[in-house]
Amino acid sequence: MQRRHLLALIPAAALACQVAPARAQTGPQPKLPMEKLVIVGRDNRRHEFNVEMALSGEQQMTGLMFRPSVAPNEGMLFDWGAPRESAMWMRNTITSLDMVFIAADGRIHRIAERTVPQSLATISSNGPVRATLELAAGTAERLGLRVGDRVEQRIFGTAR
């Protein structure tokens, strides 16, 4: 009788072992909706980008993870909704990025260039920002982007 009781528990135990915790991200998220973004340098040169809009918490947590590259005129804009400290990392991000931290008025607050792929080190905005823009590594240097440059995009009320 005891043996039958134990045998009945085996399928239940096996089923319990098959229930996995929340699904871990193992590949890139599908491309997100894209919008235009322009960075205007001190020399008034306009640098146009098409950026994916990471708006939801899930989209923001996944970001550019597992993407093998970012096109020179593309990127991802993380809209935090309101000014806040932004802390990013490169977990599961396999390509180096430039991170541009943008204040609520659309001015570049800080730039972290050529971030280290797969790193768990925190990359901070060093102050409240409305959004974080991720671009291909080397873009900031190539275009001469600087703190104080202006970003035109609808979330800042500066789109043309």
Z-matrix of the N, CA and C atoms (Angstrom, degrees):
N
C 1 1.445
C 2 1.535 1 111.20
N 3 1.326 2 116.47 1 -43.98
C 4 1.456 3 119.73 2 178.43
C 5 1.528 4 110.81 3 -62.29
N 6 1.341 5 116.11 4 -37.29
C 7 1.463 6 119.63 5 -178.93
C 8 1.522 7 111.05 6 -63.74
N 9 1.338 8 117.73 7 -41.95
C 10 1.455 9 121.37 8 177.79
C 11 1.524 10 110.64 9 -61.24
N 12 1.304 11 117.09 10 -41.04
C 13 1.462 12 121.68 11 179.31
C 14 1.533 13 110.15 12 -62.86
N 15 1.316 14 117.77 13 -43.14
C 16 1.456 15 121.58 14 178.65
C 17 1.525 16 111.58 15 -66.90
N 18 1.330 17 116.71 16 -40.71
C 19 1.464 18 119.92 17 178.41
C 20 1.528 19 111.21 18 -64.14
N 21 1.306 20 117.55 19 -33.39
C 22 1.457 21 121.04 20 178.47
C 23 1.528 22 111.11 21 -68.01
N 24 1.315 23 116.67 22 -28.50
C 25 1.460 24 120.26 23 -179.41
C 26 1.526 25 112.86 24 -77.64
N 27 1.334 26 117.18 25 -22.80
C 28 1.473 27 119.94 26 -176.76
C 29 1.523 28 112.23 27 -59.24
N 30 1.358 29 121.15 28 -49.39
C 31 1.474 30 119.01 29 178.88
C 32 1.538 31 112.44 30 -60.53
N 33 1.329 32 117.55 31 -38.06
C 34 1.461 33 120.09 32 179.44
C 35 1.526 34 110.77 33 -64.79
N 36 1.327 35 116.74 34 -41.19
C 37 1.468 36 120.20 35 178.53
C 38 1.524 37 110.56 36 -65.76
N 39 1.327 38 116.99 37 -40.40
C 40 1.462 39 120.62 38 179.15
C 41 1.524 40 110.40 39 -63.50
N 42 1.336 41 116.43 40 -41.68
C 43 1.458 42 120.07 41 178.60
C 44 1.530 43 110.52 42 -63.52
N 45 1.308 44 117.86 43 -42.01
C 46 1.462 45 121.61 44 179.49
C 47 1.524 46 110.83 45 -61.59
N 48 1.327 47 117.66 46 -36.46
C 49 1.463 48 120.97 47 179.60
C 50 1.525 49 112.11 48 -70.34
N 51 1.329 50 117.22 49 -23.35
C 52 1.453 51 120.54 50 -178.90
C 53 1.519 52 112.57 51 -81.48
N 54 1.311 53 118.03 52 -17.40
C 55 1.458 54 120.94 53 179.09
C 56 1.518 55 107.44 54 -73.59
N 57 1.301 56 116.37 55 113.57
C 58 1.467 57 121.56 56 -175.82
C 59 1.523 58 109.88 57 -92.76
N 60 1.312 59 116.96 58 153.59
C 61 1.461 60 119.61 59 172.68
C 62 1.524 61 109.18 60 -66.69
N 63 1.319 62 117.55 61 178.93
C 64 1.461 63 121.87 62 -179.31
C 65 1.526 64 110.86 63 -44.84
N 66 1.325 65 115.86 64 138.58
C 67 1.464 66 122.02 65 -175.50
C 68 1.525 67 110.53 66 -63.45
N 69 1.316 68 116.04 67 125.84
C 70 1.468 69 121.15 68 177.97
C 71 1.527 70 109.43 69 -79.30
N 72 1.315 71 115.68 70 143.44
C 73 1.463 72 121.05 71 178.28
C 74 1.524 73 108.42 72 -68.67
N 75 1.328 74 116.92 73 125.37
C 76 1.462 75 120.61 74 -178.59
C 77 1.519 76 113.22 75 -121.88
N 78 1.323 77 116.96 76 -2.53
C 79 1.454 78 120.74 77 179.44
C 80 1.509 79 109.90 78 -156.48
N 81 1.336 80 116.88 79 173.34
C 82 1.467 81 119.65 80 -177.62
C 83 1.520 82 111.71 81 -67.60
N 84 1.323 83 115.59 82 149.75
C 85 1.460 84 118.95 83 173.55
C 86 1.527 85 107.81 84 -76.76
N 87 1.322 86 117.29 85 154.31
C 88 1.470 87 118.84 86 176.73
C 89 1.527 88 109.84 87 -58.36
N 90 1.321 89 116.30 88 155.13
C 91 1.470 90 119.95 89 178.32
C 92 1.531 91 109.06 90 -55.31
N 93 1.317 92 114.42 91 137.58
C 94 1.461 93 121.19 92 179.36
C 95 1.523 94 109.56 93 -89.02
N 96 1.349 95 117.89 94 164.95
C 97 1.469 96 119.72 95 176.15
C 98 1.526 97 110.47 96 -55.13
N 99 1.327 98 115.35 97 140.66
C 100 1.468 99 120.83 98 -175.24
C 101 1.524 100 110.97 99 -108.68
N 102 1.330 101 114.03 100 148.04
C 103 1.455 102 121.82 101 176.46
C 104 1.522 103 108.67 102 -138.77
N 105 1.327 104 114.20 103 162.37
C 106 1.458 105 120.69 104 178.60
C 107 1.533 106 109.84 105 -80.16
N 108 1.314 107 115.97 106 143.74
C 109 1.464 108 123.96 107 174.33
C 110 1.519 109 106.77 108 -142.25
N 111 1.327 110 116.85 109 137.28
C 112 1.465 111 121.97 110 179.31
C 113 1.525 112 108.26 111 -125.90
N 114 1.325 113 116.25 112 133.74
C 115 1.460 114 121.26 113 171.85
C 116 1.520 115 106.95 114 -107.37
N 117 1.331 116 115.66 115 124.85
C 118 1.460 117 121.82 116 -179.85
C 119 1.521 118 107.73 117 -104.68
N 120 1.345 119 115.73 118 116.88
C 121 1.453 120 121.71 119 -179.09
C 122 1.512 121 112.18 120 -77.96
N 123 1.317 122 115.41 121 173.27
C 124 1.473 123 120.81 122 179.86
C 125 1.524 124 112.10 123 -61.06
N 126 1.342 125 115.86 124 -27.17
C 127 1.470 126 120.09 125 179.04
C 128 1.529 127 111.67 126 -86.89
N 129 1.349 128 116.15 127 9.78
C 130 1.468 129 124.67 128 -178.37
C 131 1.522 130 114.11 129 68.07
N 132 1.332 131 117.50 130 10.98
C 133 1.475 132 119.80 131 172.94
C 134 1.517 133 108.23 132 -69.51
N 135 1.313 134 115.53 133 138.95
C 136 1.469 135 122.05 134 -178.33
C 137 1.519 136 109.62 135 -105.21
N 138 1.302 137 116.12 136 126.96
C 139 1.468 138 122.70 137 179.40
C 140 1.528 139 107.41 138 -113.88
N 141 1.333 140 116.11 139 111.28
C 142 1.464 141 121.48 140 -175.19
C 143 1.520 142 111.36 141 -94.74
N 144 1.326 143 114.70 142 138.70
C 145 1.459 144 122.90 143 178.36
C 146 1.517 145 109.39 144 -134.13
N 147 1.323 146 116.13 145 152.87
C 148 1.456 147 123.68 146 166.03
C 149 1.518 148 105.17 147 -107.75
N 150 1.332 149 115.95 148 118.01
C 151 1.460 150 119.62 149 -174.33
C 152 1.519 151 111.22 150 -118.26
N 153 1.320 152 115.25 151 141.41
C 154 1.454 153 120.96 152 171.59
C 155 1.521 154 107.40 153 -73.71
N 156 1.316 155 116.32 154 140.32
C 157 1.466 156 121.84 155 -177.61
C 158 1.528 157 109.76 156 -99.87
N 159 1.327 158 116.77 157 106.56
C 160 1.467 159 122.64 158 176.41
C 161 1.524 160 106.99 159 -91.03
N 162 1.320 161 116.69 160 101.80
C 163 1.456 162 121.63 161 -173.14
C 164 1.520 163 113.27 162 -108.99
N 165 1.319 164 117.04 163 -37.97
C 166 1.469 165 119.61 164 -178.07
C 167 1.535 166 110.17 165 -87.39
N 168 1.307 167 115.40 166 159.83
C 169 1.463 168 120.35 167 178.05
C 170 1.517 169 112.43 168 -57.45
N 171 1.318 170 117.28 169 -41.51
C 172 1.472 171 121.17 170 179.97
C 173 1.527 172 111.25 171 -64.82
N 174 1.339 173 116.59 172 -43.74
C 175 1.468 174 120.60 173 178.07
C 176 1.522 175 110.52 174 -62.52
N 177 1.311 176 116.97 175 -40.08
C 178 1.455 177 121.81 176 -178.76
C 179 1.520 178 111.61 177 -70.65
N 180 1.323 179 118.08 178 -36.91
C 181 1.468 180 120.51 179 178.81
C 182 1.524 181 111.10 180 -66.01
N 183 1.328 182 117.59 181 -34.86
C 184 1.458 183 121.62 182 -179.04
C 185 1.525 184 111.09 183 -83.69
N 186 1.320 185 117.41 184 -41.97
C 187 1.461 186 121.06 185 177.48
C 188 1.514 187 113.49 186 49.69
N 189 1.322 188 116.30 187 -130.29
C 190 1.469 189 122.36 188 -178.70
C 191 1.528 190 112.62 189 -98.72
N 192 1.335 191 116.88 190 21.12
C 193 1.469 192 119.63 191 177.84
C 194 1.525 193 110.53 192 -53.97
N 195 1.310 194 115.17 193 140.42
C 196 1.468 195 124.57 194 173.86
C 197 1.526 196 114.14 195 67.05
N 198 1.319 197 118.95 196 2.84
C 199 1.467 198 120.35 197 176.66
C 200 1.521 199 108.15 198 -78.06
N 201 1.328 200 118.57 199 127.68
C 202 1.465 201 120.57 200 -177.22
C 203 1.517 202 113.96 201 -71.75
N 204 1.343 203 117.18 202 -21.38
C 205 1.463 204 119.48 203 -179.66
C 206 1.524 205 109.39 204 -163.56
N 207 1.323 206 114.50 205 167.08
C 208 1.464 207 122.36 206 174.33
C 209 1.520 208 105.91 207 -128.23
N 210 1.319 209 116.94 208 128.56
C 211 1.469 210 121.15 209 -178.99
C 212 1.530 211 110.21 210 -63.60
N 213 1.346 212 117.56 211 151.58
C 214 1.472 213 121.12 212 -176.66
C 215 1.527 214 114.80 213 -58.70
N 216 1.330 215 118.07 214 -27.74
C 217 1.469 216 120.56 215 -178.42
C 218 1.529 217 112.10 216 -109.51
N 219 1.338 218 116.64 217 19.29
C 220 1.458 219 121.06 218 179.75
C 221 1.524 220 110.21 219 -125.25
N 222 1.319 221 115.37 220 171.87
C 223 1.453 222 121.56 221 177.96
C 224 1.514 223 109.35 222 -179.21
N 225 1.341 224 115.50 223 -166.82
C 226 1.456 225 121.18 224 177.36
C 227 1.515 226 107.95 225 -135.69
N 228 1.343 227 115.23 226 130.91
C 229 1.452 228 121.75 227 178.89
C 230 1.522 229 109.22 228 -107.14
N 231 1.333 230 115.84 229 121.19
C 232 1.459 231 123.11 230 178.19
C 233 1.529 232 106.83 231 -96.42
N 234 1.314 233 117.00 232 108.55
C 235 1.470 234 121.49 233 179.66
C 236 1.519 235 108.04 234 -92.87
N 237 1.335 236 116.24 235 113.77
C 238 1.469 237 121.17 236 -178.32
C 239 1.522 238 111.74 237 -82.53
N 240 1.334 239 118.06 238 -7.03
C 241 1.463 240 121.12 239 176.75
C 242 1.517 241 113.70 240 86.57
N 243 1.305 242 117.52 241 -35.76
C 244 1.469 243 123.81 242 179.14
C 245 1.520 244 107.37 243 -154.53
N 246 1.316 245 117.90 244 157.27
C 247 1.469 246 119.41 245 -179.84
C 248 1.533 247 111.99 246 -58.91
N 249 1.329 248 115.01 247 135.25
C 250 1.457 249 122.61 248 178.65
C 251 1.516 250 108.67 249 -162.68
N 252 1.308 251 115.72 250 164.12
C 253 1.465 252 120.78 251 173.47
C 254 1.528 253 107.14 252 -67.06
N 255 1.304 254 117.40 253 134.59
C 256 1.463 255 121.85 254 177.76
C 257 1.521 256 108.31 255 -111.51
N 258 1.327 257 116.14 256 125.94
C 259 1.462 258 121.85 257 178.24
C 260 1.524 259 107.54 258 -125.63
N 261 1.318 260 116.68 259 115.98
C 262 1.462 261 122.52 260 -175.91
C 263 1.530 262 109.19 261 -114.40
N 264 1.326 263 116.47 262 165.67
C 265 1.454 264 122.09 263 172.51
C 266 1.521 265 108.08 264 -147.32
N 267 1.323 266 116.30 265 173.60
C 268 1.467 267 120.77 266 -174.65
C 269 1.534 268 112.26 267 -112.27
N 270 1.324 269 117.97 268 20.17
C 271 1.466 270 121.75 269 179.72
C 272 1.534 271 109.51 270 -54.04
N 273 1.309 272 115.88 271 128.61
C 274 1.472 273 123.43 272 179.47
C 275 1.529 274 113.86 273 60.61
N 276 1.313 275 117.34 274 14.06
C 277 1.466 276 120.98 275 175.51
C 278 1.523 277 106.26 276 -98.36
N 279 1.329 278 115.76 277 116.52
C 280 1.463 279 120.17 278 -168.12
C 281 1.519 280 113.97 279 -97.65
N 282 1.321 281 116.81 280 0.82
C 283 1.462 282 120.64 281 176.33
C 284 1.525 283 108.73 282 -127.14
N 285 1.297 284 116.67 283 146.24
C 286 1.454 285 121.42 284 178.71
C 287 1.536 286 109.70 285 -69.53
N 288 1.329 287 115.94 286 147.79
C 289 1.456 288 121.72 287 -178.08
C 290 1.525 289 110.76 288 -132.85
N 291 1.314 290 116.09 289 159.59
C 292 1.455 291 123.06 290 163.28
C 293 1.527 292 105.48 291 -101.85
N 294 1.342 293 117.10 292 132.48
C 295 1.465 294 121.44 293 177.28
C 296 1.517 295 108.56 294 -110.76
N 297 1.324 296 115.20 295 124.35
C 298 1.454 297 122.31 296 -178.19
C 299 1.523 298 107.11 297 -112.64
N 300 1.324 299 116.34 298 116.31
C 301 1.456 300 122.28 299 -179.11
C 302 1.531 301 107.93 300 -95.51
N 303 1.344 302 116.22 301 126.04
C 304 1.467 303 121.63 302 -169.37
C 305 1.530 304 110.60 303 -120.15
N 306 1.331 305 116.10 304 125.73
C 307 1.463 306 122.40 305 179.35
C 308 1.529 307 110.64 306 -70.40
N 309 1.317 308 115.92 307 168.08
C 310 1.468 309 121.83 308 -177.20
C 311 1.527 310 112.84 309 -61.27
N 312 1.335 311 117.55 310 -26.05
C 313 1.472 312 120.09 311 179.64
C 314 1.527 313 112.43 312 -85.64
N 315 1.352 314 117.23 313 3.24
C 316 1.461 315 120.50 314 177.89
C 317 1.520 316 114.05 315 88.84
N 318 1.301 317 118.47 316 5.00
C 319 1.474 318 121.78 317 177.89
C 320 1.521 319 109.75 318 -88.95
N 321 1.343 320 116.38 319 141.85
C 322 1.462 321 120.44 320 176.17
C 323 1.522 322 108.27 321 -69.45
N 324 1.319 323 115.22 322 124.41
C 325 1.465 324 123.06 323 -178.20
C 326 1.533 325 111.71 324 -93.01
N 327 1.335 326 115.84 325 -38.59
C 328 1.464 327 120.83 326 -178.10
C 329 1.521 328 108.80 327 -159.25
N 330 1.330 329 116.56 328 150.90
C 331 1.466 330 122.23 329 175.31
C 332 1.523 331 108.03 330 -128.51
N 333 1.328 332 116.54 331 126.88
C 334 1.468 333 122.46 332 172.64
C 335 1.525 334 105.93 333 -107.99
N 336 1.328 335 115.70 334 111.09
C 337 1.466 336 119.99 335 -174.41
C 338 1.525 337 112.10 336 -94.40
N 339 1.331 338 114.12 337 146.60
C 340 1.473 339 123.20 338 172.52
C 341 1.532 340 112.47 339 48.22
N 342 1.328 341 114.90 340 59.07
C 343 1.461 342 120.21 341 178.53
C 344 1.531 343 110.20 342 -62.81
N 345 1.317 344 116.09 343 156.50
C 346 1.463 345 122.29 344 -174.17
C 347 1.533 346 110.43 345 -88.36
N 348 1.339 347 117.85 346 119.21
C 349 1.462 348 120.38 347 178.55
C 350 1.533 349 111.43 348 -55.84
N 351 1.329 350 114.87 349 143.35
C 352 1.474 351 124.42 350 175.93
C 353 1.525 352 114.31 351 69.27
N 354 1.319 353 119.13 352 -0.41
C 355 1.460 354 121.77 353 -176.63
C 356 1.534 355 111.28 354 -71.65
N 357 1.328 356 115.50 355 143.13
C 358 1.458 357 120.75 356 174.87
C 359 1.528 358 111.43 357 -98.10
N 360 1.328 359 116.73 358 4.34
C 361 1.468 360 120.77 359 178.45
C 362 1.528 361 109.13 360 -66.09
N 363 1.315 362 116.33 361 140.28
C 364 1.454 363 121.60 362 178.84
C 365 1.527 364 110.38 363 -77.74
N 366 1.321 365 115.08 364 134.06
C 367 1.461 366 122.08 365 176.10
C 368 1.525 367 105.39 366 -113.03
N 369 1.323 368 116.13 367 108.87
C 370 1.460 369 121.36 368 -171.35
C 371 1.524 370 112.27 369 -100.61
N 372 1.316 371 114.29 370 151.03
C 373 1.467 372 120.25 371 176.14
C 374 1.526 373 111.38 372 -75.19
N 375 1.312 374 117.45 373 -16.66
C 376 1.478 375 122.41 374 -177.37
C 377 1.520 376 111.80 375 57.59
N 378 1.306 377 115.80 376 45.38
C 379 1.461 378 122.49 377 178.63
C 380 1.511 379 110.12 378 142.34
N 381 1.339 380 117.39 379 165.91
C 382 1.464 381 119.85 380 -177.72
C 383 1.523 382 112.49 381 -69.22
N 384 1.334 383 115.14 382 136.07
C 385 1.465 384 122.62 383 177.16
C 386 1.521 385 109.30 384 -136.01
N 387 1.304 386 116.32 385 155.30
C 388 1.470 387 121.38 386 177.33
C 389 1.520 388 111.08 387 -83.92
N 390 1.361 389 116.49 388 -31.10
C 391 1.461 390 119.64 389 -173.91
C 392 1.524 391 110.72 390 -153.42
N 393 1.334 392 113.62 391 160.74
C 394 1.461 393 121.76 392 173.66
C 395 1.526 394 107.12 393 -125.68
N 396 1.324 395 115.43 394 131.32
C 397 1.459 396 122.08 395 -179.98
C 398 1.522 397 108.52 396 -111.26
N 399 1.331 398 116.49 397 125.76
C 400 1.458 399 120.88 398 175.50
C 401 1.524 400 108.98 399 -105.24
N 402 1.333 401 114.75 400 127.67
C 403 1.466 402 122.80 401 -179.81
C 404 1.523 403 108.97 402 -126.20
N 405 1.317 404 117.04 403 165.99
C 406 1.462 405 121.43 404 175.62
C 407 1.528 406 109.08 405 -58.49
N 408 1.321 407 116.75 406 140.56
C 409 1.469 408 121.40 407 179.46
C 410 1.521 409 110.27 408 -56.19
N 411 1.327 410 115.73 409 137.40
C 412 1.460 411 121.39 410 179.43
C 413 1.513 412 114.09 411 93.00
N 414 1.340 413 117.86 412 -9.53
C 415 1.464 414 121.00 413 -178.31
C 416 1.528 415 111.19 414 -64.06
N 417 1.329 416 116.85 415 -44.52
C 418 1.473 417 120.13 416 -178.55
C 419 1.521 418 110.68 417 -59.24
N 420 1.319 419 116.35 418 -44.50
C 421 1.471 420 120.11 419 179.41
C 422 1.529 421 111.06 420 -67.56
N 423 1.326 422 116.26 421 -46.20
C 424 1.470 423 121.21 422 -177.93
C 425 1.522 424 112.27 423 -58.69
N 426 1.334 425 116.82 424 -38.20
C 427 1.461 426 120.97 425 -177.30
C 428 1.528 427 112.85 426 -95.97
N 429 1.332 428 116.93 427 -5.44
C 430 1.461 429 120.06 428 -179.27
C 431 1.516 430 113.39 429 70.59
N 432 1.345 431 117.10 430 32.98
C 433 1.466 432 120.41 431 179.84
C 434 1.519 433 109.72 432 -68.27
N 435 1.328 434 116.20 433 142.97
C 436 1.457 435 122.01 434 -177.44
C 437 1.526 436 110.74 435 -138.77
N 438 1.327 437 115.75 436 156.77
C 439 1.458 438 121.39 437 171.22
C 440 1.532 439 107.16 438 -56.27
N 441 1.321 440 116.17 439 135.58
C 442 1.462 441 121.37 440 -178.58
C 443 1.517 442 113.62 441 98.75
N 444 1.349 443 118.06 442 -18.36
C 445 1.464 444 119.83 443 176.02
C 446 1.532 445 108.40 444 -60.59
N 447 1.320 446 116.02 445 154.30
C 448 1.460 447 123.20 446 -175.23
C 449 1.531 448 111.45 447 -97.85
N 450 1.327 449 116.22 448 135.50
C 451 1.463 450 121.69 449 176.10
C 452 1.525 451 108.33 450 -108.77
N 453 1.320 452 115.58 451 125.73
C 454 1.469 453 121.38 452 176.72
C 455 1.525 454 108.15 453 -103.07
N 456 1.329 455 114.06 454 118.09
C 457 1.466 456 120.87 455 179.14
C 458 1.532 457 106.76 456 -165.40
N 459 1.308 458 117.11 457 150.03
C 460 1.471 459 120.74 458 -172.99
C 461 1.530 460 113.39 459 -56.63
N 462 1.329 461 119.12 460 -32.87
C 463 1.470 462 118.69 461 -176.39
C 464 1.526 463 112.68 462 -67.61
N 465 1.336 464 116.93 463 -19.97
C 466 1.449 465 121.23 464 177.47
C 467 1.532 466 111.81 465 -96.92
N 468 1.336 467 116.20 466 -1.40
C 469 1.462 468 120.85 467 -176.95
C 470 1.509 469 112.42 468 69.96
N 471 1.352 470 115.75 469 24.04
C 472 1.463 471 119.93 470 -174.98
C 473 1.529 472 112.86 471 -119.21
N 474 1.328 473 118.28 472 8.24
C 475 1.470 474 120.31 473 -178.22
C 476 1.520 475 109.72 474 -70.77
N 477 1.325 476 114.17 475 143.96
C 478 1.475 477 119.62 476 177.26
C 479 1.490 478 110.70 477 -98.22
